[in-house]
Amino acid sequence: MQKPATAGGFLGRSPRFAPAPASVAPPRLLLTPPEAAVALRLCPRTLWTLTKDGTIPHIRIGRQIRYPVAVLEEWITKQTTAPVPAAERPAADAN
């Protein structure tokens, strides 16, 4: 025999303690090293080398390393170079 659903349909639990809908996820502020490597499409070892050298922005929380999403996006923008117009490119040698 099934228990009848109580007000709010939570089977005895107060609706204020109901889990948030699955479609509402909090924004990701920090990435773990594996997540950052996937997002940046880098080998985890390359990411670690860039982190160790201080090339890529990161923060430490205790012994853990995290990569702030907003700072990574800004860093990528700064790393992006503008394309060189064709008229300014050196001519390729035709041997």
Phi and psi in radians as a Rosetta constraint file:
Dihedral C 1 N 2 CA 2 C 2 CIRCULARHARMONIC -1.458 0.35
Dihedral N 2 CA 2 C 2 N 3 CIRCULARHARMONIC 2.562 0.35
Dihedral C 2 N 3 CA 3 C 3 CIRCULARHARMONIC -1.346 0.35
Dihedral N 3 CA 3 C 3 N 4 CIRCULARHARMONIC 2.439 0.35
Dihedral C 3 N 4 CA 4 C 4 CIRCULARHARMONIC -1.231 0.35
Dihedral N 4 CA 4 C 4 N 5 CIRCULARHARMONIC 2.511 0.35
Dihedral C 4 N 5 CA 5 C 5 CIRCULARHARMONIC -1.234 0.35
Dihedral N 5 CA 5 C 5 N 6 CIRCULARHARMONIC 2.418 0.35
Dihedral C 5 N 6 CA 6 C 6 CIRCULARHARMONIC -1.548 0.35
Dihedral N 6 CA 6 C 6 N 7 CIRCULARHARMONIC 3.122 0.35
Dihedral C 6 N 7 CA 7 C 7 CIRCULARHARMONIC -0.947 0.35
Dihedral N 7 CA 7 C 7 N 8 CIRCULARHARMONIC 2.264 0.35
Dihedral C 7 N 8 CA 8 C 8 CIRCULARHARMONIC 1.589 0.35
Dihedral N 8 CA 8 C 8 N 9 CIRCULARHARMONIC -0.214 0.35
Dihedral C 8 N 9 CA 9 C 9 CIRCULARHARMONIC 1.306 0.35
Dihedral N 9 CA 9 C 9 N 10 CIRCULARHARMONIC 0.433 0.35
Dihedral C 9 N 10 CA 10 C 10 CIRCULARHARMONIC -1.890 0.35
Dihedral N 10 CA 10 C 10 N 11 CIRCULARHARMONIC 0.289 0.35
Dihedral C 10 N 11 CA 11 C 11 CIRCULARHARMONIC 0.861 0.35
Dihedral N 11 CA 11 C 11 N 12 CIRCULARHARMONIC 1.024 0.35
Dihedral C 11 N 12 CA 12 C 12 CIRCULARHARMONIC 1.605 0.35
Dihedral N 12 CA 12 C 12 N 13 CIRCULARHARMONIC -0.216 0.35
Dihedral C 12 N 13 CA 13 C 13 CIRCULARHARMONIC -1.600 0.35
Dihedral N 13 CA 13 C 13 N 14 CIRCULARHARMONIC 2.549 0.35
Dihedral C 13 N 14 CA 14 C 14 CIRCULARHARMONIC -1.195 0.35
Dihedral N 14 CA 14 C 14 N 15 CIRCULARHARMONIC 2.392 0.35
Dihedral C 14 N 15 CA 15 C 15 CIRCULARHARMONIC -1.042 0.35
Dihedral N 15 CA 15 C 15 N 16 CIRCULARHARMONIC -0.408 0.35
Dihedral C 15 N 16 CA 16 C 16 CIRCULARHARMONIC -1.215 0.35
Dihedral N 16 CA 16 C 16 N 17 CIRCULARHARMONIC -0.290 0.35
Dihedral C 16 N 17 CA 17 C 17 CIRCULARHARMONIC -1.785 0.35
Dihedral N 17 CA 17 C 17 N 18 CIRCULARHARMONIC 0.236 0.35
Dihedral C 17 N 18 CA 18 C 18 CIRCULARHARMONIC -1.202 0.35
Dihedral N 18 CA 18 C 18 N 19 CIRCULARHARMONIC 2.527 0.35
Dihedral C 18 N 19 CA 19 C 19 CIRCULARHARMONIC -1.165 0.35
Dihedral N 19 CA 19 C 19 N 20 CIRCULARHARMONIC 2.646 0.35
Dihedral C 19 N 20 CA 20 C 20 CIRCULARHARMONIC -1.172 0.35
Dihedral N 20 CA 20 C 20 N 21 CIRCULARHARMONIC 2.597 0.35
Dihedral C 20 N 21 CA 21 C 21 CIRCULARHARMONIC -1.007 0.35
Dihedral N 21 CA 21 C 21 N 22 CIRCULARHARMONIC 2.551 0.35
Dihedral C 21 N 22 CA 22 C 22 CIRCULARHARMONIC -1.102 0.35
Dihedral N 22 CA 22 C 22 N 23 CIRCULARHARMONIC -0.452 0.35
Dihedral C 22 N 23 CA 23 C 23 CIRCULARHARMONIC -1.335 0.35
Dihedral N 23 CA 23 C 23 N 24 CIRCULARHARMONIC -0.234 0.35
Dihedral C 23 N 24 CA 24 C 24 CIRCULARHARMONIC -1.806 0.35
Dihedral N 24 CA 24 C 24 N 25 CIRCULARHARMONIC 1.758 0.35
Dihedral C 24 N 25 CA 25 C 25 CIRCULARHARMONIC -1.942 0.35
Dihedral N 25 CA 25 C 25 N 26 CIRCULARHARMONIC 2.455 0.35
Dihedral C 25 N 26 CA 26 C 26 CIRCULARHARMONIC -1.157 0.35
Dihedral N 26 CA 26 C 26 N 27 CIRCULARHARMONIC 2.608 0.35
Dihedral C 26 N 27 CA 27 C 27 CIRCULARHARMONIC -1.142 0.35
Dihedral N 27 CA 27 C 27 N 28 CIRCULARHARMONIC 2.514 0.35
Dihedral C 27 N 28 CA 28 C 28 CIRCULARHARMONIC -1.406 0.35
Dihedral N 28 CA 28 C 28 N 29 CIRCULARHARMONIC 2.074 0.35
Dihedral C 28 N 29 CA 29 C 29 CIRCULARHARMONIC -1.674 0.35
Dihedral N 29 CA 29 C 29 N 30 CIRCULARHARMONIC -0.591 0.35
Dihedral C 29 N 30 CA 30 C 30 CIRCULARHARMONIC -2.251 0.35
Dihedral N 30 CA 30 C 30 N 31 CIRCULARHARMONIC 2.536 0.35
Dihedral C 30 N 31 CA 31 C 31 CIRCULARHARMONIC -1.969 0.35
Dihedral N 31 CA 31 C 31 N 32 CIRCULARHARMONIC 2.530 0.35
Dihedral C 31 N 32 CA 32 C 32 CIRCULARHARMONIC -1.341 0.35
Dihedral N 32 CA 32 C 32 N 33 CIRCULARHARMONIC 2.874 0.35
Dihedral C 32 N 33 CA 33 C 33 CIRCULARHARMONIC -0.960 0.35
Dihedral N 33 CA 33 C 33 N 34 CIRCULARHARMONIC -0.779 0.35
Dihedral C 33 N 34 CA 34 C 34 CIRCULARHARMONIC -1.117 0.35
Dihedral N 34 CA 34 C 34 N 35 CIRCULARHARMONIC -0.673 0.35
Dihedral C 34 N 35 CA 35 C 35 CIRCULARHARMONIC -1.148 0.35
Dihedral N 35 CA 35 C 35 N 36 CIRCULARHARMONIC -0.722 0.35
Dihedral C 35 N 36 CA 36 C 36 CIRCULARHARMONIC -1.143 0.35
Dihedral N 36 CA 36 C 36 N 37 CIRCULARHARMONIC -0.699 0.35
Dihedral C 36 N 37 CA 37 C 37 CIRCULARHARMONIC -1.086 0.35
Dihedral N 37 CA 37 C 37 N 38 CIRCULARHARMONIC -0.735 0.35
Dihedral C 37 N 38 CA 38 C 38 CIRCULARHARMONIC -1.168 0.35
Dihedral N 38 CA 38 C 38 N 39 CIRCULARHARMONIC -0.800 0.35
Dihedral C 38 N 39 CA 39 C 39 CIRCULARHARMONIC -1.087 0.35
Dihedral N 39 CA 39 C 39 N 40 CIRCULARHARMONIC -0.665 0.35
Dihedral C 39 N 40 CA 40 C 40 CIRCULARHARMONIC -1.551 0.35
Dihedral N 40 CA 40 C 40 N 41 CIRCULARHARMONIC -0.078 0.35
Dihedral C 40 N 41 CA 41 C 41 CIRCULARHARMONIC 0.985 0.35
Dihedral N 41 CA 41 C 41 N 42 CIRCULARHARMONIC 0.837 0.35
Dihedral C 41 N 42 CA 42 C 42 CIRCULARHARMONIC -2.056 0.35
Dihedral N 42 CA 42 C 42 N 43 CIRCULARHARMONIC 2.679 0.35
Dihedral C 42 N 43 CA 43 C 43 CIRCULARHARMONIC -1.161 0.35
Dihedral N 43 CA 43 C 43 N 44 CIRCULARHARMONIC 2.433 0.35
Dihedral C 43 N 44 CA 44 C 44 CIRCULARHARMONIC -0.957 0.35
Dihedral N 44 CA 44 C 44 N 45 CIRCULARHARMONIC -0.614 0.35
Dihedral C 44 N 45 CA 45 C 45 CIRCULARHARMONIC -1.152 0.35
Dihedral N 45 CA 45 C 45 N 46 CIRCULARHARMONIC -0.702 0.35
Dihedral C 45 N 46 CA 46 C 46 CIRCULARHARMONIC -1.123 0.35
Dihedral N 46 CA 46 C 46 N 47 CIRCULARHARMONIC -0.740 0.35
Dihedral C 46 N 47 CA 47 C 47 CIRCULARHARMONIC -1.052 0.35
Dihedral N 47 CA 47 C 47 N 48 CIRCULARHARMONIC -0.748 0.35
Dihedral C 47 N 48 CA 48 C 48 CIRCULARHARMONIC -1.115 0.35
Dihedral N 48 CA 48 C 48 N 49 CIRCULARHARMONIC -0.714 0.35
Dihedral C 48 N 49 CA 49 C 49 CIRCULARHARMONIC -1.086 0.35
Dihedral N 49 CA 49 C 49 N 50 CIRCULARHARMONIC -0.778 0.35
Dihedral C 49 N 50 CA 50 C 50 CIRCULARHARMONIC -1.122 0.35
Dihedral N 50 CA 50 C 50 N 51 CIRCULARHARMONIC -0.613 0.35
Dihedral C 50 N 51 CA 51 C 51 CIRCULARHARMONIC -1.199 0.35
Dihedral N 51 CA 51 C 51 N 52 CIRCULARHARMONIC -0.837 0.35
Dihedral C 51 N 52 CA 52 C 52 CIRCULARHARMONIC -1.079 0.35
Dihedral N 52 CA 52 C 52 N 53 CIRCULARHARMONIC -0.657 0.35
Dihedral C 52 N 53 CA 53 C 53 CIRCULARHARMONIC -1.354 0.35
Dihedral N 53 CA 53 C 53 N 54 CIRCULARHARMONIC -0.186 0.35
Dihedral C 53 N 54 CA 54 C 54 CIRCULARHARMONIC 1.404 0.35
Dihedral N 54 CA 54 C 54 N 55 CIRCULARHARMONIC 0.242 0.35
Dihedral C 54 N 55 CA 55 C 55 CIRCULARHARMONIC -1.306 0.35
Dihedral N 55 CA 55 C 55 N 56 CIRCULARHARMONIC -0.699 0.35
Dihedral C 55 N 56 CA 56 C 56 CIRCULARHARMONIC -1.825 0.35
Dihedral N 56 CA 56 C 56 N 57 CIRCULARHARMONIC 2.382 0.35
Dihedral C 56 N 57 CA 57 C 57 CIRCULARHARMONIC -1.205 0.35
Dihedral N 57 CA 57 C 57 N 58 CIRCULARHARMONIC 2.413 0.35
Dihedral C 57 N 58 CA 58 C 58 CIRCULARHARMONIC -2.721 0.35
Dihedral N 58 CA 58 C 58 N 59 CIRCULARHARMONIC 2.907 0.35
Dihedral C 58 N 59 CA 59 C 59 CIRCULARHARMONIC -2.274 0.35
Dihedral N 59 CA 59 C 59 N 60 CIRCULARHARMONIC 2.737 0.35
Dihedral C 59 N 60 CA 60 C 60 CIRCULARHARMONIC -1.957 0.35
Dihedral N 60 CA 60 C 60 N 61 CIRCULARHARMONIC 2.340 0.35
Dihedral C 60 N 61 CA 61 C 61 CIRCULARHARMONIC -2.120 0.35
Dihedral N 61 CA 61 C 61 N 62 CIRCULARHARMONIC 1.708 0.35
Dihedral C 61 N 62 CA 62 C 62 CIRCULARHARMONIC 1.159 0.35
Dihedral N 62 CA 62 C 62 N 63 CIRCULARHARMONIC -2.138 0.35
Dihedral C 62 N 63 CA 63 C 63 CIRCULARHARMONIC -1.663 0.35
Dihedral N 63 CA 63 C 63 N 64 CIRCULARHARMONIC -0.050 0.35
Dihedral C 63 N 64 CA 64 C 64 CIRCULARHARMONIC -1.576 0.35
Dihedral N 64 CA 64 C 64 N 65 CIRCULARHARMONIC 2.541 0.35
Dihedral C 64 N 65 CA 65 C 65 CIRCULARHARMONIC -1.883 0.35
Dihedral N 65 CA 65 C 65 N 66 CIRCULARHARMONIC 2.348 0.35
Dihedral C 65 N 66 CA 66 C 66 CIRCULARHARMONIC -2.315 0.35
Dihedral N 66 CA 66 C 66 N 67 CIRCULARHARMONIC 2.698 0.35
Dihedral C 66 N 67 CA 67 C 67 CIRCULARHARMONIC -2.071 0.35
Dihedral N 67 CA 67 C 67 N 68 CIRCULARHARMONIC 1.956 0.35
Dihedral C 67 N 68 CA 68 C 68 CIRCULARHARMONIC -1.173 0.35
Dihedral N 68 CA 68 C 68 N 69 CIRCULARHARMONIC 2.214 0.35
Dihedral C 68 N 69 CA 69 C 69 CIRCULARHARMONIC -1.026 0.35
Dihedral N 69 CA 69 C 69 N 70 CIRCULARHARMONIC -0.859 0.35
Dihedral C 69 N 70 CA 70 C 70 CIRCULARHARMONIC -1.078 0.35
Dihedral N 70 CA 70 C 70 N 71 CIRCULARHARMONIC -0.697 0.35
Dihedral C 70 N 71 CA 71 C 71 CIRCULARHARMONIC -1.226 0.35
Dihedral N 71 CA 71 C 71 N 72 CIRCULARHARMONIC -0.658 0.35
Dihedral C 71 N 72 CA 72 C 72 CIRCULARHARMONIC -1.108 0.35
Dihedral N 72 CA 72 C 72 N 73 CIRCULARHARMONIC -0.728 0.35
Dihedral C 72 N 73 CA 73 C 73 CIRCULARHARMONIC -1.073 0.35
Dihedral N 73 CA 73 C 73 N 74 CIRCULARHARMONIC -0.739 0.35
Dihedral C 73 N 74 CA 74 C 74 CIRCULARHARMONIC -1.130 0.35
Dihedral N 74 CA 74 C 74 N 75 CIRCULARHARMONIC -0.733 0.35
Dihedral C 74 N 75 CA 75 C 75 CIRCULARHARMONIC -1.077 0.35
Dihedral N 75 CA 75 C 75 N 76 CIRCULARHARMONIC -0.749 0.35
Dihedral C 75 N 76 CA 76 C 76 CIRCULARHARMONIC -1.069 0.35
Dihedral N 76 CA 76 C 76 N 77 CIRCULARHARMONIC -0.746 0.35
Dihedral C 76 N 77 CA 77 C 77 CIRCULARHARMONIC -1.060 0.35
Dihedral N 77 CA 77 C 77 N 78 CIRCULARHARMONIC -0.728 0.35
Dihedral C 77 N 78 CA 78 C 78 CIRCULARHARMONIC -1.188 0.35
Dihedral N 78 CA 78 C 78 N 79 CIRCULARHARMONIC -0.512 0.35
Dihedral C 78 N 79 CA 79 C 79 CIRCULARHARMONIC -1.388 0.35
Dihedral N 79 CA 79 C 79 N 80 CIRCULARHARMONIC -0.318 0.35
Dihedral C 79 N 80 CA 80 C 80 CIRCULARHARMONIC -1.266 0.35
Dihedral N 80 CA 80 C 80 N 81 CIRCULARHARMONIC 2.291 0.35
Dihedral C 80 N 81 CA 81 C 81 CIRCULARHARMONIC -1.842 0.35
Dihedral N 81 CA 81 C 81 N 82 CIRCULARHARMONIC 2.588 0.35
Dihedral C 81 N 82 CA 82 C 82 CIRCULARHARMONIC -1.338 0.35
Dihedral N 82 CA 82 C 82 N 83 CIRCULARHARMONIC 2.527 0.35
Dihedral C 82 N 83 CA 83 C 83 CIRCULARHARMONIC -1.174 0.35
Dihedral N 83 CA 83 C 83 N 84 CIRCULARHARMONIC 2.549 0.35
Dihedral C 83 N 84 CA 84 C 84 CIRCULARHARMONIC -1.474 0.35
Dihedral N 84 CA 84 C 84 N 85 CIRCULARHARMONIC 2.216 0.35
Dihedral C 84 N 85 CA 85 C 85 CIRCULARHARMONIC -1.018 0.35
Dihedral N 85 CA 85 C 85 N 86 CIRCULARHARMONIC 2.584 0.35
Dihedral C 85 N 86 CA 86 C 86 CIRCULARHARMONIC -0.997 0.35
Dihedral N 86 CA 86 C 86 N 87 CIRCULARHARMONIC -0.611 0.35
Dihedral C 86 N 87 CA 87 C 87 CIRCULARHARMONIC -1.157 0.35
Dihedral N 87 CA 87 C 87 N 88 CIRCULARHARMONIC -0.444 0.35
Dihedral C 87 N 88 CA 88 C 88 CIRCULARHARMONIC -1.651 0.35
Dihedral N 88 CA 88 C 88 N 89 CIRCULARHARMONIC -0.145 0.35
Dihedral C 88 N 89 CA 89 C 89 CIRCULARHARMONIC -1.311 0.35
Dihedral N 89 CA 89 C 89 N 90 CIRCULARHARMONIC 2.522 0.35
Dihedral C 89 N 90 CA 90 C 90 CIRCULARHARMONIC -1.163 0.35
Dihedral N 90 CA 90 C 90 N 91 CIRCULARHARMONIC 2.493 0.35
Dihedral C 90 N 91 CA 91 C 91 CIRCULARHARMONIC -1.203 0.35
Dihedral N 91 CA 91 C 91 N 92 CIRCULARHARMONIC 2.425 0.35
Dihedral C 91 N 92 CA 92 C 92 CIRCULARHARMONIC -1.346 0.35
Dihedral N 92 CA 92 C 92 N 93 CIRCULARHARMONIC 2.405 0.35
Dihedral C 92 N 93 CA 93 C 93 CIRCULARHARMONIC -1.294 0.35
Dihedral N 93 CA 93 C 93 N 94 CIRCULARHARMONIC 2.209 0.35
Dihedral C 93 N 94 CA 94 C 94 CIRCULARHARMONIC -1.771 0.35
Dihedral N 94 CA 94 C 94 N 95 CIRCULARHARMONIC 1.695 0.35
